[in-house]
Every structure is written in C-alpha cells, then in structure tokens.
Amino acid sequence: MAEKKGINFISYNLQKLKSFFFTKDILSFLLFLALSSTFWFVHALGKERETNIVVPIRYVGIPINVAITNSPPSEISLNIKDQGMRLFDYSKSHITPLTIDLSRVFYQKGEILITPDLLSGRIRRYLKPTTSILDIHPDSILIQYEKLGVKTVPIKLTSKIELANQYMLSNEIQLDPNLVTIFGPRRILDTIKSVHTDLLELKNLNDTSYFHCKLKPIKLVRFSVKHTKVSVFVEPFTERKVQIPVTAINCPAGMSIRTFPTFVNATYTVGLSQFYTLSPNDIQVYLDFNELKLSKQSKQILKIKNNTSHITNIRISPTEVEFILEEK
C-alpha cells in the first residue's frame, strides 16, 4: 500500500513539472535563451584570441650512414593569435607534424643550426596567412651529427630445423641477401664479423619452403636491410647401393698398393632428384700410403671421403681390406 502511494506521489510531481516546462511562456524563454547563446558564441568566435599549440617535428633526409648525436626537440610550442573560428583548425586532431628536411652535404662530423629566422619562416608556411606568431619555443634547433663507419658482413642463419621422416635437405639453405652493410661507430664495427637472424624454428618440414627472417639488432648499429629470405630445399630420400673402387693416396711414384678386394659395396642416402647422378669422384674410398708404410698389419681400415652435399650416411662393406705394397 505504501509503495503504491509513493509511485502516485512521483507520478503527480512529474506531471506538474511537465506542465510547467511546456507552457507557452517557458518555451518562448528557452528559445530566446538558445538564440542569444548562439549569437554570443558566433560573436566570440569572430574576435581575435590567443592560444598555445604544440606541433610535432618530423626530421627527414638524414642518410643511413649519419647519426644524430644530440637530442633535437621532437615538438615545438607556439603561442599564436587569430580569430576564434580559425583557431579551431589548430586543434589536436587537425595538427600535422612540421617536416624539417635535412637533405644536404654531411661532413665527417658537424652540426646544423636552424636559426630563429629560418625556423620562423618554416612555421609561417605551416600556419594560415591570418595567424600571427607571438612566441616560439624553442626558437632555434641545433642538430649535431657524425658520419658512421661502414662495413659489409655475412648474414648467418640461426635455426632449429627438424625434417619429416624420410625427408632430407636437397641443397644448402640459401639466404637472399646473404650479406648486409652495417653502419655504426668504428670501434663497434671492428668487433662484428657477421650478423645473425632471429631463431627460425621448424618442425616436421616435408616440402621446399621460403621464409623471411628478421636480422637480430645490434645496439648503436644500423643495417642496410632488416630481413633476409631463407630458402629451405626439402625432398624425400631413399637409399642406393653401388660399388666403389678402393684407391690409394700419397703413394710414391715407384710404389703401388694392391688391395683385396679392389671394390667395396657402398650404401648411402640420397634425394630422389639425385638418385641417378652419382659421379666417380663423389665418394672416395681409399688407403693412405703414409699410414700403411708404418703398419705391421696386413689389413687396414678404409677411409671414406664424401665430395658432394647431396649424399649422406655412407656405409661400406667390407670396412677393411688386405693390402700389399709393391715396387714398380
């Protein structure tokens, strides 16, 4: 019951307020108040006023081999005067950076001074013709610089690559570019022999793939490029069996080495694209005369030399042979 009385009381008072504010006299009063406020606002905008604005500065035209050694201002404060309506154009949402082009001849070391007159001239081109500049802070800009040392070094891939089962690298991993020009203080450049990439981590790779890797940054050093393209060549592999002759190295002209057997069976892993491309010099199975002449054994373990990158996991049978040293 009490709750119903409260609702009725609120409803009654709302009706009274509505009838008061929507009478003819009140509506006329509010209309004239709005019109007078509008006229006052327009009149105020027509008068000249002062305001402060902050303009960001953007420096352009600095070569990659030049370093700024001081901290020139990143913004400039202006006290300006104009009609209120025009000052609205300098609100934060409409302000664009003031571009200062530093394209010029840079010596080994020096400074660039943008004097008050030069700075004022740049700013006047930035502002509207009707806008007056009352104050600029700072009123000049000093830019100190020095030329950096230059050096070209190789790019080294940092990677952890796991291939899928029965797959292998069919070629060396390639980087493009594989060299980078670096710029920095000479004392630092002298210690840098190469630039490494960020870690490239791949798992279960089963096809030739291409990636873009960022170069790992070095403090106070700039790079001519920020990325390198990494090409990883992958293909299925299989095993192949061939017979390889046993050869001798370091054998004097008047001596020869006879082995038993003269051929061995070799098994190796090779990519499918290279299965039939084995040349006689790709795999060398040999004995070294310098070791044999000191040996008291009639058998010697064979040595294997792999002269190509597309063959891996070479196994031979037998692994040792009998030999005889003969004079010619």
Secondary structure by P-SEA (a helix, b strand, c coil): caaaaaaaaaaaaaaaaaaaaacaaaaaaaaaaaaaaaaaaaaaaaccccbbbbbbbbbccccccccccccccccccccccccccccccccccccccccccccccccccccccccaaaaaaaaaaacccccccccccccbbbbbbbbbbbbbbbbbbbccccccccccccccccccccbbbbbccaaaaaacccccccccccccccccbbbbbbccccccccccccbbbbbbbbbbbbbbbbbbbbbbccccccbbbbccccbbbbbbbbccccccccccccccccccaaaaaaccccbbbbbbbbcccccccccccccbbbbbbbcc
